Each structure stands twice: as C-alpha cells, then as structure tokens.
Amino acid sequence: MTAVHVAAVDLGASSGRVMLGAVEPDSLVLTEVERFPNRPVRAGGTLFWDVLSLWAGALAGLRTVGRGVQSLDGIGVDSWAVDYGLLDASGALLGNPVHYRDERTDGVADKVLADLGAERLYQLNGLQVLPLNTIFQLAAAKDTPQFTAAETLLLVPDLMTYWLTGSVGAELTNASTTGLLDVRSRTWSLKLLAAAGIKAGLLPDLHEPGSRVGEVLPDVLAAVGLTGPVPVWAVGSHDTASAVVGVPALGDRFAYISCGTWSLVGLELQAPVLTEDSRLANFTNELGVDGTVRYLRNVMGLWILQEAVRTWDADGSTTDLPALLAEAARAPALRAVVDPDDPLFLHPGDMTSRVQQVCRRSGQPVPGSRAELVRCVLDSLALAYRRAVDDARRLSGQDIDVIHLVGGGARNELLCQLTADACGLPVEAGPVESAALGNVLVQARALGAAPADLPGLRRLLRATQHVRRYEPAGDHAVWAAADTRVPRSDTTTRKATR
C-alpha cells in the first residue's frame, strides 16, 4: 500500500507546529515542517490569544507541505482546550479569543457554583473545577457586546477548521472540556446551557474524531499551493486527547502524564467516575477517542518554569536550560516544595519571587539560586504527579504498572527520573510529539492506512517511536514525608469543591 500523507496542525499554549505524517500499516514517519511561537498579547487590560498569527503560522506550514508532496490526503487540527472565538451572523470573528489566564474569571466559579450547585454540576459534566473552564469564561463574558452579538461559538481548533473548510462544528473531545457537555450522553446539556443563561443555538453540532469535516476551500488551497480536493478530518482536537492516542502503551494498566505548559495526569477509562469522592478530589472526566474517558487531574505543569525563564531572559539574554537542569540535579532534593496549583502561579509574572514568597510564608528554605528554584519546581511537580496518580488509582479502582510521560516534558530527564522516584513506578518517556502523532494516526486510520483500534495504533507507535525508561530509585518514603510539607493554599478552586 502506498503511504498516506497527512498534516497535523498542532497548537500548544507556547508554540504551534505543522507536522507531516507518512503512514503505512507498519510504518509511521513524522516530520516537523514549521514551528512558530504562540505569544499572547495584552491590550486594553485584557489578555488575548493572537489567533491570526496562529492562522498565519498554520498556513505557512501547509505552504511548506505543499512544496514537499504532490498530494495531501488530509489535514487535522488540535489545540489547547477551553478557549473560543465568537462569530457574528455573517460568520465573521468578533475579536481575538480571550486567554484562559486572563483575570476576568477571578471569583466567577464561586458565583456559578452557588447558583448551580457543585454536586449537580459534577453529575452533569464530570469536570474538575478550574476558573478557566469555558462555562466560567462565558459567565464572565455574557453581558459584553461581543457575546450579545454572537451567533456561534467555536473552540480554537474548530475555528481553525472553519477557516480551512467553511464548515461549522464542534469536535467531541474538546467540547467535553467546556463544562457544557453531558458526560454520560455525550451531547450538549440543555440543562447546563439554560442554567448558565447561554442560548442553545450558540453551540454547533458535535462530531466524532475520525469523521470528515469538509474539504479545504479553494482560496486556502491557492494560498498554500495545494491541489484539491484535500479533506479535513476531525481528530482528537483537544491536544491531550490526541496525546493520549499517542501513548505507546502495551496494555491497559498504565497512567499517563501529558506534560507541557500544563500536565494532564490520569488514566484512560471506559466510563466516567462521578462519585462524590472523585468530585472532592477535583478529578475530571473528559472524553477521548473511541468512546473512552480521560480521567485526570490538571496540574500546572511546566508553566512555572517556562514563565521563570521568560522573566530571566527579559533583558535579551538566553538561559542555558540544559546546563541549568544539570545544576538543579546536583542541588539538594526536596529542600523546599510548593503546590504548583496554587492560584498565585496561574497568571503571567515573576515566578521566582512567587515561589520564594510561598516558601518564606510556609517556613521552608527559600531558593536563592536559579538552580535551587528549578529543583524546587521540579520536585514539586513530581509530588503533584504522585498525588494525582495515587488518587486516580484509588478513585477508579484501576491498577497501574507503568507511567507514560509524553509531550515536551519527556525531554526533561531530571523531571522524568523524579517522577519515577516519587511515584514508585517506572516511567516510560516519549514520544515528545505525542499530540501530533495522535492527530496523524486518527487521520490515517480514517483513510484505511493504520490499525483500526487503539491497541493497534499504540503497537505501531511502540515499533516506530523512541521511548526511554526510568526506573524508580531511592527511598520512596521520603516523598511521602515531603508531601506533608507542601503548603496547601485555601484557593477558590479548593473551596468550591468541598
């Protein structure tokens, strides 16, 4: 069989990329053709995504693809979750999407939960309460002129797909992150829409991963130099849904950590867990490919380290991160630990002073050097992963033999080893581009060029992608002791889930 060639437009919170996949039943080759920054912009007191810059980056990547292949068999788009664009009656975008880290949602979750009831909300949508959830963003925005004028809401990957094809729709895995989907029926919840004061017609029809959304419009084909028809496929458009497809697991007794700006830590299940214990533990039930449920907890991830590096480099210098990580590996372990999910770390800013503030306030040694701060952040992340993995196992009743750490964090050898040590389980790290690989595989399967089931797709990944294994070392009990020292903040999120 001739290989199919498909393009994955994979948009992360800090960068976007266009990847070209060449897939046959026993071969999978992924090539990066374009990478571009994703830089939020603050204007008029609001933090926005520069969505037109992302669109331009996607087109540049597809233009490069067009110069390298005679024909393209498909395009799929995945991105981060929860953020959206609003369209007017003519289909025009009503301004740049607001960034989930914007302060407009501060305190909104408490108000919505007071109206709807935390228990009732969890029984309907099964989601972890985070101030950035779409339902809370809409509650903050619903009296604005843009919201009043809006006729259609499109999540970011659906917006990109709309510009590619002219077709309006909502892919299921990303829709499940909004807080407006009924996790049992896998449909928009009219009860939640009514309770939140959102008109039902604002949300488009849902479609499953693997379905054909449309074809690339003639003007887009001309702009990127491709010959049509080029189909556009729905993939797991939430990048974590694609990343979980891209986990090279050999069985079903695994946990995953999709580690980037955020870390999504959890299990793949066949049904949601909607118990009161699950709600109080702040676990989320998001939908995955092939009817699965991504049962997970959102952890702040590498954002704290990324933002610290950004502020260090604000004077035009460049941090040598590999050297800094090597120095951090030699720093004393577990000297000071923080809660990565403290809302103090949610918004952009000086993370060094914030970490120091938490350590000082909790009576712990204050990191003085950059290496000490990096070690504090990575030790703290490993502890957060330990808590999430243990809670997922306890709440779901599913045993775990191995942790698969995929995404950009798989490059961080120190974090991978610390995660194995903290969790007391082997960690298999890689692939780095798991979201793009999952995107490519769902398209290739729809085209008949890849195995029909998730285990088959993962065997193909296992045979073609690099994975490095880290065995747990050291005294596991020291991590349990360190966990008791983590300062627990009395946050809006935690209060809302009690």
C-alpha positions in Angstrom: 0.0 0.0 0.0 1.2 3.5 -0.8 1.8 5.6 2.2 -0.8 8.3 3.0 0.4 11.8 3.8 -1.5 13.9 6.3 -0.7 17.2 8.0 -1.2 17.8 11.7 -1.7 21.4 12.8 -0.9 21.1 16.5 -1.3 24.3 18.5 0.1 24.4 22.0 0.0 27.1 24.6 3.5 28.3 24.0 4.1 27.3 20.3 2.4 25.9 17.3 3.7 23.4 14.7 2.7 21.8 11.4 3.8 18.2 11.2 3.7 15.9 8.1 2.9 12.3 8.7 3.6 9.5 6.3 1.8 6.4 7.4 1.5 2.8 6.3 0.2 -0.2 8.3 3.7 -0.9 9.6 5.4 2.4 9.2 5.0 5.9 10.8 7.3 8.8 10.0 6.6 12.2 11.4 8.4 15.3 10.1 8.3 18.8 11.5 7.8 21.3 8.7 7.0 24.5 10.6 7.2 25.8 14.1 6.0 29.2 15.3 5.6 31.0 18.6 2.3 31.4 20.3 2.6 34.8 22.1 -0.4 36.1 24.0 -1.0 39.8 23.7 -2.3 42.2 26.5 -4.4 45.1 25.1 -6.8 47.3 26.9 -6.3 45.4 30.2 -7.3 42.0 28.7 -5.0 39.1 27.8 -5.7 37.7 24.3 -4.5 34.9 22.0 -3.1 36.2 18.8 -5.2 33.8 16.7 -4.5 35.5 13.4 -0.8 34.9 14.0 -1.5 31.3 14.7 -3.6 31.0 11.5 -0.7 32.6 9.5 1.7 30.1 11.1 -0.6 27.2 10.1 -0.8 28.5 6.5 3.0 28.9 6.3 3.4 25.3 7.4 0.8 24.0 4.9 2.6 26.0 2.2 5.8 24.1 3.1 3.9 20.9 3.0 2.6 21.8 -0.5 6.2 22.2 -1.8 7.2 18.8 -0.5 4.4 16.4 -1.5 2.5 16.0 -4.7 -0.8 15.4 -2.9 -2.1 15.6 0.6 -4.6 13.1 1.9 -5.8 15.1 4.9 -5.4 17.8 7.5 -6.4 17.7 11.2 -6.2 20.4 13.8 -5.7 20.1 17.6 -5.0 22.7 20.2 -5.3 23.5 23.9 -8.8 23.4 25.4 -11.5 25.8 26.8 -10.8 29.0 24.8 -13.1 30.0 22.0 -13.9 32.6 19.3 -17.3 34.1 18.7 -18.8 34.6 15.2 -21.5 37.0 14.2 -24.4 36.2 11.8 -22.1 36.6 8.8 -19.5 34.2 10.1 -17.0 36.9 11.0 -14.9 36.6 14.1 -15.9 39.1 16.8 -12.4 39.8 18.1 -9.4 37.7 19.3 -10.2 34.9 21.7 -9.5 35.8 25.4 -6.7 33.9 27.0 -7.7 31.5 29.8 -5.2 33.1 32.1 -7.0 36.5 31.9 -8.2 37.8 35.2 -11.8 38.1 34.0 -12.8 34.8 35.6 -11.4 35.6 39.1 -14.2 34.7 41.5 -16.6 33.7 38.8 -16.5 30.0 39.6 -17.8 30.6 43.2 -20.8 32.5 41.8 -21.7 29.9 39.2 -21.3 27.1 41.7 -23.5 28.9 44.2 -26.2 29.1 41.5 -25.9 25.6 40.0 -24.6 23.6 43.0 -21.2 21.9 42.8 -22.6 18.4 43.2 -25.2 18.9 40.5 -22.7 20.4 38.1 -20.3 17.4 38.5 -23.0 14.9 38.0 -23.8 16.5 34.6 -20.4 17.5 33.2 -18.0 15.4 35.4 -15.4 18.2 35.2 -12.7 19.4 37.6 -13.5 22.9 38.8 -10.9 25.3 37.3 -11.6 29.0 36.9 -10.5 28.8 33.2 -13.3 26.3 32.3 -15.4 27.6 29.3 -18.6 27.7 31.4 -16.9 30.2 33.8 -15.4 32.2 30.9 -18.9 32.5 29.4 -20.4 33.5 32.7 -17.8 36.3 32.9 -18.4 37.4 29.3 -22.2 37.0 28.8 -23.1 40.7 29.3 -20.5 42.0 26.9 -21.4 43.5 23.5 -19.5 40.7 21.7 -21.4 38.0 23.5 -24.7 39.7 22.8 -23.8 39.9 19.0 -22.5 36.3 18.8 -24.4 33.7 16.8 -21.8 30.9 17.0 -19.1 29.8 19.5 -16.2 27.8 18.1 -13.4 26.4 20.2 -9.9 27.2 18.9 -9.3 24.1 16.8 -12.9 24.3 15.4 -12.3 27.9 14.5 -9.2 26.9 12.5 -11.1 24.1 10.9 -13.8 26.6 10.0 -11.3 28.9 8.3 -9.9 25.9 6.4 -13.3 24.5 5.2 -16.1 26.9 5.9 -17.8 24.1 7.9 -19.1 24.9 11.4 -18.9 22.2 14.1 -17.6 21.1 17.5 -15.3 18.1 17.9 -16.4 16.0 20.8 -13.2 15.6 22.9 -12.6 19.3 23.1 -16.3 20.1 23.6 -16.1 17.9 26.7 -13.7 20.4 28.3 -16.2 23.3 28.2 -18.3 22.2 31.2 -21.4 22.4 28.9 -21.4 18.8 27.7 -23.3 16.0 29.4 -20.6 13.4 30.1 -23.0 10.5 30.1 -25.0 11.2 27.0 -22.0 12.9 25.2 -24.3 15.7 24.0 -24.6 19.4 24.8 -26.5 19.7 28.1 -29.6 21.8 27.7 -29.9 21.9 31.5 -26.4 23.5 31.8 -27.0 25.9 29.0 -30.2 27.1 30.5 -28.8 27.3 34.0 -25.8 29.3 32.7 -28.0 31.6 30.6 -26.5 30.5 27.3 -28.7 30.2 24.2 -28.6 26.7 22.8 -28.0 27.8 19.2 -24.7 29.3 20.1 -23.1 25.9 20.2 -22.7 24.0 16.9 -23.4 20.3 16.1 -21.0 17.8 17.5 -18.8 15.4 15.5 -16.7 12.4 16.5 -12.9 12.1 16.0 -12.3 10.4 12.6 -15.2 12.0 10.8 -14.7 14.0 7.7 -15.5 17.7 8.4 -15.1 19.0 4.9 -12.6 20.0 2.2 -10.1 22.8 2.1 -11.6 25.9 0.5 -10.3 26.9 -3.0 -8.8 30.2 -1.7 -6.9 28.4 1.0 -5.7 25.8 -1.5 -4.4 28.6 -3.7 -2.7 30.4 -0.8 -0.8 27.3 0.3 -0.1 25.8 -3.1 -2.0 22.5 -2.7 -4.1 20.7 -5.3 -7.5 19.7 -4.1 -9.5 18.1 -3.0 -7.9 17.9 0.4 -10.2 16.5 3.1 -10.1 17.9 6.6 -10.7 15.4 9.4 -11.9 15.7 12.9 -9.2 14.3 15.2 -8.9 14.4 19.0 -8.9 18.2 18.7 -8.1 18.7 22.3 -4.4 18.2 22.2 -4.5 15.9 25.3 -7.0 13.6 23.6 -4.6 13.3 20.6 -1.6 12.9 23.0 -3.4 10.0 24.8 -3.9 8.3 21.4 -0.1 8.9 21.0 0.8 7.0 24.2 2.8 3.9 23.2 1.3 1.6 25.8 1.4 -2.2 25.5 -1.6 -2.8 27.8 -4.3 -1.0 29.7 -2.7 -0.9 33.1 -1.0 2.5 32.6 -1.2 6.1 33.7 -0.2 8.9 31.5 1.2 12.4 32.1 0.8 14.6 29.1 3.5 17.1 30.1 3.8 20.6 28.6 2.7 24.0 29.8 0.0 22.0 31.6 0.4 18.5 32.9 -2.6 16.2 32.5 -2.2 13.3 34.8 -4.6 10.3 34.7 -6.0 7.1 33.3 -7.9 6.0 30.2 -11.2 4.5 31.2 -14.3 3.2 29.6 -16.8 5.1 31.7 -16.8 8.3 33.8 -16.2 8.3 37.6 -18.8 10.6 39.1 -18.6 9.7 42.8 -18.5 12.4 45.5 -15.0 11.3 46.4 -14.0 11.9 42.8 -15.5 15.4 42.8 -13.9 16.3 46.1 -10.5 15.1 44.7 -11.0 17.5 41.8 -10.8 14.9 39.1 -12.1 15.5 35.6 -13.9 13.2 33.1 -13.1 14.4 29.6 -14.0 12.4 26.5 -11.4 10.6 24.5 -11.1 8.9 21.1 -13.2 5.7 20.5 -15.6 6.3 23.3 -13.0 6.4 26.1 -12.9 8.7 29.1 -9.8 10.7 30.0 -10.0 10.5 33.8 -7.4 13.0 35.0 -6.4 16.0 37.1 -4.9 19.1 35.6 -1.6 20.1 37.2 0.0 23.4 36.4 2.9 21.7 34.6 6.0 23.4 33.1 4.3 26.8 33.0 6.0 27.9 36.2 9.5 27.1 34.8 8.6 28.5 31.4 7.5 31.8 32.9 10.5 32.0 35.1 12.8 31.6 32.1 10.8 34.2 30.2 11.4 36.7 33.0 15.0 35.8 33.4 15.5 36.4 29.6 13.6 39.7 29.6 16.8 41.6 29.3 17.6 39.9 26.0 19.8 37.1 27.4 19.2 33.4 26.8 19.0 30.9 29.6 21.1 27.7 29.0 18.3 25.4 30.2 20.2 22.1 29.8 23.1 23.5 31.9 20.6 24.8 34.5 18.8 21.4 34.7 22.2 19.7 35.2 23.0 22.1 38.1 19.5 21.5 39.5 20.1 17.8 39.5 23.0 18.4 41.9 21.0 20.6 44.2 19.6 19.1 47.5 16.4 17.2 46.9 13.1 18.2 48.4 14.6 21.1 50.4 11.6 23.2 49.6 8.3 22.3 47.9 5.3 24.2 46.8 1.8 23.5 45.4 2.1 24.0 41.6 -1.7 24.5 41.5 -1.6 27.5 43.9 -3.6 30.2 42.1 -0.6 32.5 42.8 1.1 30.8 39.8 -1.8 31.0 37.4 -1.3 34.4 35.9 1.9 35.5 34.0 4.5 37.3 36.0 7.7 36.9 38.1 7.6 33.2 39.2 10.9 33.4 41.1 9.5 35.9 43.6 6.2 34.0 43.9 7.9 30.6 44.6 10.2 32.4 47.2 7.1 34.0 48.7 5.4 30.7 49.2 8.5 29.1 50.7 9.1 32.0 53.0 5.4 32.1 54.2 5.5 28.3 54.9 8.8 28.5 56.8 10.8 26.5 54.3 14.3 27.3 53.0 13.9 30.0 50.3 15.6 29.1 46.9 18.4 31.5 46.4 19.9 30.5 43.0 18.2 29.7 39.8 19.2 26.1 40.0 17.6 25.8 43.5 14.4 27.4 42.2 14.3 24.9 39.3 14.9 22.0 41.7 12.0 23.3 43.9 9.7 23.5 40.9 10.5 20.0 39.5 10.4 18.3 43.0 7.0 20.0 43.5 5.8 18.8 40.1 6.9 15.2 40.8 5.0 15.4 44.1 1.9 16.7 42.4 2.1 13.8 39.9 2.5 11.4 42.8 -0.7 12.7 44.4 -2.7 12.6 41.1 -1.5 9.0 40.1 -2.3 7.7 43.6 -5.7 9.4 43.6 -6.6 8.2 40.1 -5.8 4.6 41.1 -7.8 4.8 44.3 -10.8 6.5 42.9 -11.1 4.4 39.7 -10.0 1.0 41.1 -7.7 0.5 38.2 -4.2 -0.9 38.8 -1.2 0.8 37.3 2.1 -0.9 36.2 3.8 2.0 34.4 3.5 5.7 33.8 3.8 7.0 30.3 5.1 10.6 30.2 4.6 12.2 26.8 5.0 15.7 25.3 7.7 18.2 25.7 8.4 17.2 29.3 9.7 13.9 28.1 12.9 15.7 27.1 13.4 16.8 30.8 15.5 13.8 32.1 15.5 15.2 35.7 11.7 15.5 35.8 11.3 12.0 34.4 13.5 10.5 37.0 12.0 12.5 39.8 8.5 11.3 38.7 9.6 7.7 38.8 11.1 8.2 42.2 8.1 10.0 43.6 5.5 7.6 42.2 7.5 4.4 42.9 6.7 3.2 39.3 8.7 3.0 36.1 8.3 6.0 33.8 8.4 5.5 30.0 9.2 8.9 28.5 8.3 9.8 24.9 7.3 10.4 22.3 7.7 14.2 22.6 5.3 14.9 19.7 2.6 12.6 21.0 -0.3 15.1 20.2 0.8 15.4 16.6 1.3 11.6 16.3 -2.2 11.0 17.7 -3.6 13.6 15.3 -1.8 11.9 12.3 -2.9 8.4 13.4 -6.6 9.2 13.7 -6.5 10.7 10.1 -4.5 7.7 8.8 -7.0 5.3 10.3 -9.9 7.1 8.7 -8.1 6.7 5.4 -7.6 3.0 6.0 -3.8 3.2 6.4 -3.4 2.5 10.1 -4.8 -0.2 12.5 -8.4 0.0 13.4 -8.2 0.0 17.2 -6.3 2.0 19.8 -4.1 -1.0 20.9 -3.1 -1.4 17.2 -2.3 2.2 16.9 -0.2 2.1 20.0 1.7 -1.0 18.8 2.6 0.9 15.7 3.8 3.8 17.9 5.8 1.4 20.0 7.5 0.0 16.9 8.4 3.3 15.4 9.0 5.9 18.1 11.8 6.3 20.7 10.8 5.6 24.3 13.2 5.9 27.3 12.5 4.0 30.5 13.3 5.4 34.0 13.2 3.0 37.0 12.4 4.4 40.4 15.3 4.9 42.7 16.0 6.0 46.3 13.7 5.8 49.3 10.1 6.2 48.3 9.2 7.1 51.9 11.0 10.4 51.7 8.5 11.6 49.0 5.6 10.7 51.3 7.2 12.7 54.0 7.9 15.7 51.7 4.2 15.6 50.6 3.2 16.5 54.1 5.2 19.7 53.8 3.5 21.1 50.7 1.8 24.3 51.6 -1.9 23.8 50.8 -3.5 27.1 49.7 -7.1 27.9 50.6 -8.0 28.6 46.9 -11.2 29.3 45.2 -11.0 26.0 43.4 -10.5 24.0 46.5 -13.2 25.8 48.4 -15.6 25.3 45.5 -15.1 21.5 45.6 -15.5 20.9 49.3 
